[in-house]
Amino acid sequence: MDKTELVSEAKNILADVIKWRRDLHKIPEIGFDLYKTSEYIRQQLDEMGVNYRIAAKTGIVALIEGVESGPTLALRADMDALPIAEKTGLPFASNNGNMHACGHDAHAAMLLGTAKILQAKRSYLKGSVKLLFQPGEEGYGGAEQMILDGCLEDPLVDAIYGLHVGQIFPEVKFGQIGICEGPILAAATAFSVEVKGKSTHGALPHLGVDSIAIAAEMIVSLQKIVSREINPLSTAVLTIGKIAGGEAINIVTPRVEFSGDFRTLLESDRQYIARRLNEMCTSIAGANRAEASVDILGGYPPTINSPVFAGKVISAAAEIIGESNVIKLEKPNMGTEDMSLYLEKIPGAFFVLGTGNPEKGITYPHHNSQFDLDEEALWIGPALFVRLAYDYLS
């Protein structure tokens, strides 16, 4: 299939992709409990005649086999939403308290578009394409569960691609592709700290141990790890996103919890911050007659692109949308993605598709209650996925 035919095929199904995206946008679900979402996607695959199986509770592993034997390429899209009340005012907005505020509805719709083209053009394939519709990307470890459920096996997957829409990289404008070799997104490690003091009346502070004051000291001190202990030429960030404690304005509360995450590109920095976070919090607690327990929770490793497969994306995208619309990213972003877990197992690449459009007022960032995307760019995802599949399985 040459460029002209492929672009025509992708643009011809744009109306389908937009419909699928809007239908999915109305029914956002969280984590692994994507029962309506999964059912909807399976209905579309049934209509296309694409075979599939269930994985990771509500995930879908679909398989399109070419006419000749050969390697297997995986294409991945996440499907889960966020617990955010939507305020876009769109006619297809969600009203169930959840929202596709990260574009996963578009990811799933574009992968359905890819399936439609590939299923009809299987004669071009010398091998197989697996389509991974994944639940639980938003902090639930969905990729890990998909892998444990054998999504990269039977047949064994040799390489993988994935994409993300939106404005993750501001330099990637509407209709452009952003890609880089090596790290493109950071590792994220979550943590939680509990401070235990002693309650007393605010008029008698000497009889208690003020867990709020101690937690505040910890929070300020933790920022020094990045600013004064990590090499300034490295990239790291630590965020406290949640704090809870206290019952009355005049009572010294005995217990405070706070939690957050830190993001790094180097594994050595991740291990160092985890160790120092524990040391700092326990030492500050001890110096203030309190106790502290620190839990370093799970997270995602950095998303690292294979230089070879990043190059394949650059070549394919230049063919589809023109070389001037392929942005070679100079620096990674500190966002995270569990696409990283697939890329730890097999080579591949993760890239971004610009779907923001200031001319239409589409400027809100991800995880915002007014996040939206310009659907006119959604033909590019299927076109590029199909081109990558044909190139790999030709």
Secondary structure, DSSP 8 states (H G I E B T S, - for coil): --HHHHHHHHHHTHHHHHHHHHHHHTS---TT--HHHHHHHHHHHHHHT-EEEEETTTEEEEEEE-SEEEEEEEEEEE---BS----S--TT---SS-B--SSHHHHHHHHHHHHHHHHHTGGG-EEEEEEEEE--TTTS-HHHHHHHTTTTTTTT--EEEEEEEESSSTTS-TT-EEE-SEEEE-EEEEEEEEEE-B-EETT-GGGSB-HHHHHHHHHHHHHHIIIIIS-TTS-EEEEEEEEEE-S-TTEE-SEEEEEEEEEESSHHHHHHHHHHHHHHHHHHHHHTT-EEEEEEEEEE--EEE-HHHHHHHHHHHHHHH-GGGEEE-SS-BS---THHHHHHHS-EEEEEEE--BGGGTB---TT-TT----GGGTTHHHHHHHHHHHHHT-
